[in-house]
Amino acid sequence: MRSRSPFSFSGGGGGGYHHPPPCTRAHQIGALALVAVTFLITRSLDRFLLPHSSPPFLSSSSSSSSSSMLFDSSGSLTWPSRGYGSRLDLKIYVYDDAEIDGLRELMRGRDGRISPESCIKGQWGTQVKIHRLLLKSRFRTLHKDEADLFFVPSYVKCVRMMGGLNDKEINQTYVKVLSQMPYFRYSGGRDHIFVFPSGAGAHLFRSWAVFLNRSIILTPEGDRTDKRDTSAFNTWKDIVIPGNVDDGMTKFHGSRIVQPIPLSNRKYLANYLGRAQGKVGRLQLVELAKQYPDKECVPVILSDQAELPFQNVVDYTQISIKWPSTRINTQLLEYLESIPDEMIEGMIARGREVRCLWVYAPETEPCSAMVGILWELQRKVRQFHQSAETFWLHNRSIVNRDMIEFHNWRTPVPLP
């Protein structure tokens, strides 16, 4: 908490200007006393609140690393209490494929031949990993009535790419699945969670704008949607999650198998991970790499509209560089080469402190992507839910438009 100036200037509303009363010696003494008391109280509040209210990452001018403020004395991940609560306390219901007709098809294809193991690697793996971690989570509940949130498992991107369902079948199956979920109708989908881990986002479900426009979408692609004019991502309700990383790249029998190369021993200035896919910016990177074959490409954020994971708590200016995609040229390489090694080492060191946030690991780990996602989900929990077709009476009973009480709703329930 910063001390505020004891004096301030403000623009008044209507009513015209009023001359102040004459200032006597008694007024002057009183004003000085008020200033002194305000100063002492403010300093006391600063000392009391600063350790608890400081952001997880301070400005880059901070002389010491502040990422440690994300962790408690035992090394476990903590989150700022503002908007999240002082501890994780939520209940998530995970739909079972046996209780909802069609859900199994969204996970295994029309013939049930696609296995979760074939979908857990690569870009789409988060759909499987998040589902499995929630099934084992201590925050999972088996009772819908006490759930804060509902998770709808689907491996639909993998299923589509492997020929398990076509676009028309995906759309029809999602609608059939949602019509069997009275709680989805109850809230209009506001407390239901869906994972869409590819550039296509929720567009894999063609009718997402009708049915999922209020639901919580987890996606690593918060900045764009492949071959679409609009993105399904909404920064106010959805959550950007870390992309999937092969487990072997993070841990192996308790020890890291990938060790960072010392900066002094690195051969290249930068490298590029990804595919061109006809994208203008990526093609520019390829052309730039041809001009400088010994330097390859650059590992900076070049997506102008990018939304990043856990932006509420991570200050990315301390661990990364974002560069305009319209200025991908030799100026970028010259800039990267101009950065002093000690500054690069500092950014790398700060990045290592929070890299656990990009690893999908069980809750038994003190820090992981899943724990970060749970904190972000907790912020989405509402005390009360309703939809355009939900009504309530004096005795707090929830009814639909036909005055049928919620627990007597029969599936399929009508959808928007």
C-alpha positions as a printed Julia matrix, in Angstrom:
416×3 Matrix{Float64}:
   0.0     0.0     0.0
   1.45    3.37   -1.0
   1.17    6.5     1.11
  -1.14    9.02   -0.45
  -0.49   12.76   -0.53
  -2.24   14.52    2.34
  -3.51   17.09   -0.15
  -5.45   16.49   -3.35
  -7.16   18.48   -6.06
 -10.47   17.38   -7.55
 -12.94   18.7   -10.05
 -16.26   19.46   -8.42
 -19.73   18.78   -9.71
 -22.49   21.36  -10.16
 -23.46   24.04   -7.7
 -20.93   26.74   -8.55
 -17.95   27.97   -6.57
 -18.18   28.64   -2.82
 -15.7    30.85   -0.96
 -14.01   28.97    1.92
 -14.48   30.21    5.48
 -11.66   32.37    6.91
  -8.64   30.38    8.15
  -7.87   31.06   11.84
  -4.86   29.96   13.9
  -6.98   27.22   15.42
  -7.71   25.92   11.93
  -4.0    25.9    11.08
  -3.06   23.96   14.22
  -5.87   21.49   13.58
  -4.74   20.99    9.98
  -1.14   20.31   11.03
  -2.33   17.81   13.63
  -4.48   16.08   11.01
  -1.53   15.85    8.62
   0.7    14.35   11.33
  -1.92   11.78   12.37
  -2.6    10.83    8.74
   1.13   10.35    8.12
   1.58    8.1    11.16
  -1.51    6.01   10.41
  -0.5     5.6     6.75
   3.02    4.46    7.67
   1.58    1.98   10.16
  -0.78    0.59    7.54
   2.09    0.36    5.05
   4.15   -1.73    7.46
   1.2    -3.95    8.28
  -0.17   -4.51    4.78
   2.8    -4.36    2.45
   4.05   -7.93    2.97
   0.56   -9.25    2.24
  -0.6    -7.02   -0.59
   2.49   -6.65   -2.74
   2.15   -8.15   -6.24
   3.91  -11.5    -6.81
   6.35   -9.83   -9.21
   7.6    -6.32   -8.5
   8.81   -3.93  -11.17
  11.96   -4.72  -13.08
  13.81   -2.12  -11.01
  13.58   -4.35   -7.95
  17.06   -5.28   -6.78
  16.08   -8.82   -5.81
  13.89  -11.49   -7.28
  10.33  -11.23   -6.02
   8.91  -14.44   -7.5
   9.48  -16.07   -4.12
   6.38  -14.19   -2.99
   4.38  -16.74   -5.02
   5.46  -19.47   -2.61
   5.06  -20.03    1.12
   7.78  -21.11    3.54
   7.37  -24.76    2.5
   7.79  -23.95   -1.17
   4.11  -24.52   -2.01
   2.42  -22.28   -4.55
   0.28  -19.46   -3.15
  -1.99  -16.99   -4.92
  -2.87  -13.39   -3.99
  -5.89  -13.39   -1.7
  -7.64  -10.55   -3.52
 -10.39  -12.1    -5.61
  -9.25  -15.66   -4.95
  -9.56  -16.28   -1.2
  -6.86  -17.22    1.25
  -6.88  -20.92    0.31
  -8.19  -23.26   -2.34
 -11.74  -24.2    -1.44
 -13.94  -25.36   -4.28
 -15.82  -28.46   -5.43
 -15.83  -29.65   -9.01
 -18.13  -32.31  -10.43
 -16.65  -34.3   -13.34
 -19.2   -35.81  -15.72
 -18.77  -39.51  -16.38
 -19.04  -40.79  -19.93
 -21.44  -43.5   -18.73
 -24.01  -41.01  -17.41
 -24.29  -38.85  -20.53
 -25.17  -40.39  -23.88
 -22.7   -39.12  -26.47
 -19.94  -38.08  -24.09
 -17.98  -41.24  -24.81
 -18.05  -40.41  -28.53
 -16.49  -37.01  -27.81
 -13.69  -38.84  -26.01
 -13.19  -41.97  -28.15
 -14.93  -41.41  -31.49
 -18.05  -42.93  -32.99
 -16.59  -46.46  -32.85
 -14.82  -46.08  -29.49
 -11.49  -47.01  -31.07
  -9.48  -43.93  -30.07
  -7.63  -44.4   -26.77
  -6.78  -41.6   -24.31
  -3.12  -42.66  -24.55
  -3.1   -41.7   -28.23
  -4.41  -38.24  -27.34
  -2.23  -37.39  -24.34
   0.86  -36.31  -26.27
   1.36  -33.23  -28.35
  -0.78  -30.12  -28.57
  -4.04  -31.8   -27.54
  -2.72  -33.52  -24.44
  -4.16  -30.98  -21.99
  -7.68  -32.3   -22.65
  -6.63  -35.68  -21.3
  -4.27  -34.46  -18.56
  -6.69  -31.98  -16.98
  -9.45  -34.6   -17.01
  -7.27  -37.22  -15.34
  -5.94  -34.81  -12.74
  -9.46  -33.68  -11.83
 -10.6   -37.29  -11.41
  -7.93  -37.68   -8.72
  -8.3   -34.21   -7.26
  -9.22  -33.6    -3.64
 -11.51  -30.88   -4.97
 -13.62  -33.34   -6.92
 -17.13  -33.98   -5.64
 -19.44  -36.84   -6.59
 -22.54  -34.83   -5.72
 -23.9   -32.33   -8.24
 -25.91  -30.44   -5.61
 -22.77  -29.35   -3.77
 -20.63  -28.6    -6.83
 -19.32  -25.12   -7.49
 -18.28  -26.02  -11.03
 -18.88  -28.82  -13.54
 -16.2   -30.25  -15.83
 -17.24  -31.69  -19.21
 -14.5   -34.06  -20.46
 -13.88  -34.17  -24.2
 -10.92  -35.11  -26.37
 -12.68  -33.77  -29.44
  -9.68  -32.17  -31.18
  -7.77  -35.45  -31.06
 -10.88  -37.41  -32.03
 -11.48  -35.21  -35.06
  -7.85  -35.3   -36.22
  -7.82  -39.1   -35.95
 -11.04  -39.49  -37.92
 -13.23  -40.46  -35.0
 -15.86  -37.78  -35.7
 -16.41  -35.26  -38.48
 -17.47  -31.65  -37.96
 -21.18  -32.34  -38.37
 -21.05  -35.26  -35.93
 -19.16  -33.17  -33.38
 -21.82  -30.47  -33.49
 -24.71  -32.9   -33.19
 -23.04  -34.84  -30.39
 -22.27  -31.75  -28.3
 -25.9   -30.6   -28.54
 -27.11  -34.06  -27.52
 -24.7   -34.12  -24.57
 -25.67  -30.65  -23.3
 -29.39  -31.45  -23.51
 -28.85  -34.18  -20.91
 -27.37  -31.79  -18.34
 -30.05  -30.03  -16.26
 -27.36  -28.17  -14.32
 -26.08  -26.71  -17.58
 -29.58  -25.41  -18.26
 -29.87  -24.17  -14.68
 -26.95  -21.75  -15.04
 -27.0   -21.24  -18.78
 -23.62  -22.99  -18.79
 -21.91  -20.38  -16.61
 -20.49  -22.94  -14.18
 -19.49  -25.54  -16.78
 -15.87  -25.96  -17.88
 -14.69  -27.03  -21.36
 -11.13  -27.54  -22.67
 -10.27  -26.59  -26.26
  -6.48  -26.88  -26.66
  -5.88  -26.02  -30.31
  -5.83  -22.98  -32.54
  -9.37  -23.8   -33.67
 -10.53  -23.27  -30.09
 -14.23  -23.79  -29.41
 -14.91  -23.49  -33.17
 -14.52  -27.26  -33.26
 -18.08  -27.13  -31.93
 -19.7   -25.11  -34.71
 -22.59  -23.95  -32.54
 -20.39  -22.84  -29.63
 -21.63  -19.23  -29.92
 -25.18  -20.38  -29.17
 -24.49  -22.92  -26.43
 -21.1   -22.12  -24.85
 -21.11  -18.32  -24.96
 -21.36  -18.18  -21.16
 -19.3   -21.25  -20.23
 -15.71  -21.29  -18.93
 -13.3   -22.27  -21.7
  -9.76  -23.4   -20.92
  -7.42  -22.84  -23.85
  -3.75  -22.05  -24.54
  -4.78  -20.11  -27.65
  -6.3   -16.97  -26.18
  -5.06  -14.7   -28.95
  -6.37  -16.14  -32.18
  -8.47  -18.78  -33.91
  -7.18  -20.6   -36.99
  -8.98  -19.64  -40.21
 -11.75  -17.8   -38.34
 -12.64  -14.13  -38.28
 -13.35  -14.17  -34.56
 -12.0   -16.0   -31.53
 -14.2   -17.88  -29.09
 -11.95  -16.69  -26.26
 -13.36  -14.11  -23.85
 -10.8   -12.68  -21.45
 -13.48  -11.96  -18.79
 -14.79  -15.52  -18.41
 -12.24  -17.87  -19.96
  -8.82  -18.98  -18.73
  -5.57  -19.21  -20.7
  -3.76  -22.39  -19.71
  -0.18  -23.52  -20.4
   0.23  -25.59  -23.53
   1.05  -29.25  -23.22
   4.68  -30.23  -22.67
   5.82  -33.82  -22.95
   6.29  -35.19  -19.44
   9.73  -36.46  -20.38
  10.88  -32.89  -20.94
  10.23  -31.92  -17.34
  10.95  -34.9   -15.1
  12.35  -38.4   -15.28
  12.54  -40.57  -12.18
  12.5   -37.47  -10.03
  15.35  -35.69  -11.81
  15.37  -33.33  -14.78
  16.58  -34.88  -18.04
  16.9   -31.52  -19.78
  19.6   -29.34  -18.27
  20.0   -25.72  -19.43
  23.2   -24.93  -21.28
  25.27  -22.15  -19.7
  24.85  -18.91  -21.59
  28.56  -18.71  -22.38
  28.39  -22.09  -24.13
  25.34  -21.4   -26.3
  25.98  -21.53  -30.02
  22.92  -19.73  -31.34
  21.29  -16.43  -30.48
  17.75  -17.82  -30.77
  15.63  -20.66  -32.07
  12.11  -21.1   -33.39
   9.61  -23.81  -32.43
   6.52  -24.23  -34.57
   5.25  -24.47  -38.14
   4.87  -21.71  -40.75
   1.34  -22.8   -41.82
   1.28  -19.99  -44.36
   1.15  -17.32  -41.65
   2.74  -14.05  -42.78
   4.65  -13.45  -39.55
   5.99  -17.01  -39.45
   7.06  -16.85  -43.09
   8.98  -13.69  -42.25
  10.75  -15.6   -39.51
  11.72  -18.31  -42.0
  13.09  -15.71  -44.43
  15.01  -14.06  -41.6
  16.49  -17.41  -40.63
  17.72  -17.9   -44.21
  19.64  -14.63  -44.02
  21.25  -15.65  -40.74
  21.65  -19.44  -40.85
  23.98  -19.44  -37.86
  21.39  -17.67  -35.7
  18.16  -19.48  -36.64
  15.09  -17.65  -35.3
  14.06  -15.8   -32.13
  12.31  -17.05  -28.93
  10.32  -13.92  -28.14
   6.56  -13.33  -28.13
   5.64  -12.18  -31.63
   1.87  -12.61  -31.37
   0.48   -9.12  -30.85
  -2.88  -10.29  -29.46
  -1.42  -12.95  -27.16
  -3.03  -13.67  -23.81
  -0.67  -15.49  -21.46
  -1.25  -18.0   -18.64
  -1.66  -16.67  -15.1
  -1.29  -13.0   -16.05
  -3.04  -12.08  -12.81
   0.04  -13.11  -10.84
   2.99  -13.37  -13.23
   4.75  -10.25  -14.5
   5.95  -11.37  -17.92
   8.21   -8.34  -18.35
  10.59  -10.03  -15.92
  10.82  -13.35  -17.76
  10.14  -12.65  -21.46
  10.24  -10.16  -24.34
   7.28   -9.2   -26.52
   8.16   -7.73  -29.92
   5.8    -6.25  -32.57
   5.06   -8.79  -35.29
   5.18   -5.92  -37.8
   8.87   -5.38  -37.08
  10.29   -8.83  -37.76
  13.55   -7.87  -39.43
  17.24   -7.43  -38.69
  16.35   -4.81  -36.07
  15.03   -7.64  -33.91
  18.3    -9.59  -34.11
  20.32   -6.47  -33.41
  18.18   -5.75  -30.38
  18.57   -9.29  -29.02
  22.33   -9.18  -29.51
  22.51   -5.86  -27.66
  21.07   -7.22  -24.4
  23.85   -7.69  -21.79
  24.46  -11.28  -20.74
  23.84  -10.48  -17.07
  20.33   -9.23  -17.9
  19.62  -12.36  -19.9
  20.87  -14.49  -17.01
  18.57  -12.6   -14.65
  15.51  -13.22  -16.84
  16.41  -16.89  -17.16
  16.83  -17.19  -13.4
  13.44  -15.6   -12.71
  11.86  -17.83  -15.31
  13.28  -20.94  -13.66
  11.65  -19.96  -10.38
   8.15  -20.13  -11.87
   8.59  -22.76  -14.59
   6.7   -25.25  -12.43
   3.53  -23.37  -13.44
   3.89  -24.86  -16.93
   4.12  -28.49  -15.78
   0.96  -30.61  -15.56
   1.56  -32.55  -12.37
  -0.58  -34.01   -9.54
  -1.76  -31.81   -6.69
   0.77  -33.48   -4.45
   3.38  -31.32   -6.18
   3.77  -27.96   -4.4
   3.58  -26.06   -7.71
   2.07  -27.06  -11.05
  -0.04  -25.82  -13.94
  -3.02  -27.65  -12.46
  -2.77  -25.87   -9.11
  -2.59  -22.55  -10.96
  -5.69  -23.47  -13.0
  -7.58  -24.39   -9.82
  -6.8   -20.98   -8.34
  -8.09  -19.31  -11.49
 -11.22  -21.49  -11.47
 -11.89  -20.54   -7.86
 -12.17  -16.93   -9.0
 -15.01  -17.98  -11.34
 -17.14  -19.5    -8.58
 -20.47  -17.76   -8.02
 -22.74  -17.98   -5.04
 -25.81  -17.95   -7.26
 -26.57  -19.07  -10.81
 -29.5   -18.52  -13.08
 -30.38  -18.44  -16.77
 -33.1   -16.93  -18.93
 -35.16  -20.06  -18.3
 -34.53  -20.25  -14.55
 -36.96  -18.73  -12.03
 -37.35  -18.87   -8.26
 -40.19  -18.55   -5.76
 -40.65  -17.2    -2.24
 -39.61  -20.52   -0.7
 -36.34  -20.46   -2.7
 -37.42  -23.29   -4.98
 -36.0   -23.12   -8.52
 -38.5   -23.64  -11.33
 -38.53  -23.43  -15.11
 -40.92  -21.5   -17.32
 -43.53  -24.24  -16.87
 -43.26  -23.89  -13.06
 -41.65  -27.32  -12.73
 -39.19  -27.54   -9.83
 -35.57  -28.06  -10.81
 -35.2   -31.58   -9.41
 -38.16  -32.68  -11.49
 -36.7   -31.46  -14.78
 -36.49  -34.27  -17.29
 -33.95  -34.71  -20.05
 -33.55  -33.76  -22.71
 -33.91  -30.24  -21.34
 -34.59  -27.46  -23.88
 -31.48  -25.53  -24.9
 -31.16  -21.95  -26.23
